[in-house]
Amino acid sequence: MSRVLALAGAMAVTAGSAQAANVDRSLQSSQLIFEPGGYSEFTIRRVSPDVTGVGAGSFPSPATPTPGQGSGDVSEGYNSFSAGVKDELRPGLDAALIFDQPFGANTFYPIDTRYFGRGTIATLDTNAITALLKYRFPSNVSLFGGLRYQTFSASATIPFVTAVPGRTAPYDVTADEDSGWGYVLGIAWEKPEIAARVSLTYNSAIDYSLETSESSFLGTLKSITEVSTPQSVNLDFETGIAEDTLLFGGVRWVDWTEFDISPAMYSQITRGRALVSYESDTYTFTLGVGRRFTENWAGSLSATYEPQVGGFISNLSPVNGYTSLNVGGSYTQGAVEIAAGLSYFWLGDAETTLNQTTAAGDFDDNEAIAIGMRIAYRF
């Protein structure tokens, strides 16, 4: 059953954790700390979203400037990778080091359209290194935790944020990379006889002071923008339900209402609005089954669901929730494990706005595909 147990974690990261067209990308998993013995892994993913919209309204107005005009595909594909190593320091005490890219964005509105957002570009990049320790008590309860070092940078060019679109200078902002420290705390219960484990993990918020350069029709401005990546909680479980068969899943909560990017000049131009903010927190649910077919081959099938939230969605990330189907397989030969996965996403419909009261764009019936591969070595 142990190989099926390892498979569930591999497939969750390989396929389901590459969140298409969504800022939350890695799910900040700490499950590597539960791998038996010495273990190392490297995972690479490719995510290809297809996100298109159309201008809302029936007649042109300041709130609905391009009714009926198509936006083109506004979400660029991206690559991401993660890596980790874990070892048993002594019986009951384990350590792990994990690299991932927990949050990100790649938005580009094509310029060859008549949509009001044409030419808009936005990027957000993070990189994190997490060091964990886990202590297992005789009662099958484990406590784990550690420190996370994370970097953050962002930039955007938004032509429609200007005095006279097409005539006066567009809004442009660059936030230089800054770093910050956070922490991870968790508790788990395990019963190896039935391949069962339940773990609860808290990831703290991380604060940054970003040196920000802005320009627009108002001129140029350098300032400091305070940003915090959100706190979150992961509840993960897995259990054997038959010989060589495992049921696994989880729930993730992210405190997105506390995430806000409000550069000084942008707030001045828009009368106090944020460049990026969210009206609701998100919950992400995953449920799947893993099956070992032979000593070498295993597979998994899972589904992930993130419900839509109320209110308008940012023009810089016009997706509201999603459902994904994830399929994967793994091959084990000696100490080497190779796993691959494929996810198909049905992306949730979203409405964007220019004035916080009227829909300016409708983004419906969008999709994405994510593929991933992991190579692991046990020592």
ZASE-193214 format. One record per residue (C-alpha): residue in three letters; x, y, z. Coordinates in steps of 0.1 Angstrom, whole numbers, plus 5000, padded with zeros to 4 digits. Last residue first. Layout:
ALAXYZ/...
This chain:
PHE517850704990/ARG514550734971/TYR514550924938/ALA511751114922/ILE511051244887/ARG507851444881/MET506051534849/GLY503251784843/ILE500551874819/ALA497952144823/ILE495052224799/ALA492752524801/GLU489152624794/ASN486752914789/ASP482952914785/ASP482353274795/PHE484253594801/ASP481853894801/GLY483354244800/ALA482254594812/ALA479754494839/THR478354794858/THR478754884895/GLN482554864903/ASN483355144877/LEU485454964851/THR484054614855/THR484754254849/GLU482253964848/ALA483553604852/ASP482453254841/GLY484352964857/LEU487052774840/TRP486552414829/PHE489952274834/TYR491651964819/SER494451814838/LEU497151574826/GLY499751384847/ALA503151224846/ALA505151024872/ILE508650874871/GLU509850694902/VAL513450584907/ALA514750374937/GLY514150044919/GLN511950094889/THR508750274895/TYR506350394868/SER503550654875/GLY500250754860/GLY497951054860/VAL494451184854/ASN493051514866/LEU489551654859/SER489152014867/THR486352254878/TYR486952624880/GLY486352944900/ASN485953294886/VAL488453384858/PRO489153734845/SER492553784861/LEU493854134852/ASN490354274845/SER489654194881/ILE486453994889/PHE483154154898/GLY481054024927/GLY480353684942/VAL482653384943/GLN482653084920/PRO483352744936/GLU486752584933/TYR486452214923/THR489151954917/ALA488551604904/SER490751294906/LEU491950984887/SER495150794896/GLY497550544881/ALA500050274891/TRP502750074873/ASN505849904887/GLU504749634911/THR501549604891/PHE498149784889/ARG498550014919/ARG495350234921/GLY494750594932/VAL491350754938/GLY490451124939/LEU488851414956/THR489851774956/PHE488152084970/THR489352444967/TYR487852724989/THR488353084981/ASP488053415001/SER485853684987/GLU485954044974/TYR489354024959/SER491954294952/VAL494354404924/LEU494954764912/ALA492954884942/ARG490455164940/GLY490855494958/ARG489755744933/THR490955564901/ILE493755804892/GLN494855854928/SER494755484937/TYR496855414906/MET499355684917/ALA499855534951/PRO500055164942/SER497254954957/ILE497854574956/ASP495554404980/PHE495354044994/GLU493354045027/THR490153935010/TRP492153644995/ASP492353445027/VAL492953105011/TRP491152785021/ARG492252445008/VAL490252125011/GLY491651775005/GLY491551444987/PHE492651084987/LEU491150734983/LEU493750454978/THR493650114962/ASP496349844963/GLU493949624985/ALA490849814992/ILE489850155007/GLY493250275018/THR493250625032/GLU494250975022/PHE493651315037/ASP494651675033/LEU493351995050/ASN495252295038/VAL494952645055/SER495952975040/GLN497453315047/PRO497553565019/THR500453725001/SER500954065018/VAL501654394999/GLU502854745010/THR503654964981/ILE506655204985/SER506855514963/LYS508355644930/LEU506055864909/THR505955974872/GLY503656204853/LEU499956254857/PHE499256114822/SER500755794836/SER503955654852/GLU504655444883/SER507755304899/THR507355094931/GLU509854984957/LEU507854694972/SER507454655010/TYR506554295015/ASP504554095040/ILE504053715042/ALA500753555053/SER501153235073/ASN500652885059/TYR498552655082/THR498552275076/LEU496052005087/SER496951645080/VAL494951325078/ARG496650995070/ALA495550645064/ALA497550365046/ILE495450105064/GLU498249965086/PRO500150295084/LYS497650485106/GLU498550845106/TRP497451165123/ALA498851505113/ILE499451855127/GLY500752155110/LEU502552495113/VAL504252685084/TYR506053015087/GLY506653345069/TRP509553555059/GLY509853825033/SER511453925000/ASP511254214976/GLU511454224938/ASP510854564922/ALA507254684917/THR506754814881/VAL503755024871/ASP502455174839/TYR499255374833/PRO498755474797/ALA499955814783/THR497356024766/ARG495755984732/GLY494655624728/PRO492455634758/VAL491855994770/ALA492656044808/THR494355704813/VAL493655364827/PHE492655204794/PRO496355144784/ILE497154924814/THR500854824817/ALA501554604847/SER504454474869/ALA504954244898/SER507654104922/PHE507553884952/THR510253664970/GLN509553404997/TYR511453255026/ARG509353005045/LEU510052875080/GLY509152555098/GLY506452325110/PHE505451975119/LEU503551785146/SER502851425142/VAL500251195159/ASN500650825155/SER500450785194/PRO504150715196/PHE504751085186/ARG506151185152/TYR508251495150/LYS508351685117/LEU510751965106/LEU510252185076/ALA512352435055/THR510352625028/ILE511952804999/ALA509553024979/ASN509553194945/THR506853454935/ASP506053624902/LEU503253854891/THR502753974855/ALA500254214839/ILE499954334803/THR497054544788/GLY497454604751/ARG493754574744/GLY491554624775/PHE488854824757/TYR488254554731/ARG488754664695/THR491254384688/ASP494854364674/ILE496554464707/PRO496054124723/TYR495354134761/PHE498253984780/THR497953834815/ASN500553614832/ALA499953574870/GLY501753404899/PHE501553264934/PRO503152954950/GLN506352914930/ASP507952614948/PHE511152504965/ILE510952254994/LEU513452145021/ALA512451865044/ALA513351725078/ASP512251415097/LEU512251305134/GLY510450995145/PRO513550765141/ARG516550985134/LEU517251255108/GLU514851105083/ASP515351275050/LYS513451505026/VAL514351684994/GLY512251904973/ALA511652054939/SER509152274921/PHE508652394885/SER506552634865/ASN505852694829/TYR503352944815/GLY500552994790/GLU499353344785/SER495853454795/VAL494053724774/ASP492953514744/GLY491053774722/SER489054044738/GLY485954024715/GLN483854344709/GLY480154314716/PRO480054634737/THR483254824737/PRO483155124761/THR480754974787/ALA481255194818/PRO482255514799/SER479455434774/PRO479155244741/PHE475655084736/SER474454734742/GLY476454624773/ALA479354394779/GLY482554364759/VAL483454004750/GLY485753754767/THR488453504760/VAL490553284783/ASP492352974768/PRO494752854794/SER497952654787/VAL499752534818/ARG503152354815/ARG504552174846/ILE507952064859/THR508451854890/PHE511751754907/GLU511951504936/SER514051384965/TYR513451114992/GLY515150965022/GLY513050745044/PRO509250745040/GLU507551045024/PHE505551245050/ILE507551575047/LEU506651575010/GLN503051655019/SER503852025027/SER501752154998/GLN501752534991/LEU498752504967/SER501252554938/ARG499452814917/ASP497153054935/VAL497053344910/ASN494653164887/ALA494653124849/ALA495152754853/GLN496052624887/ALA498852374884/SER498052174915/GLY495951904899/ALA498451744875/THR501851674890/VAL501151784925/ALA498151574932/MET499551294911/ALA502651264932/GLY500751274965/ALA498450994954/LEU501350784940/ALA503150784974/LEU500250624991/VAL499950374962/ARG503650284968/SER502950245005/MET500050005000/
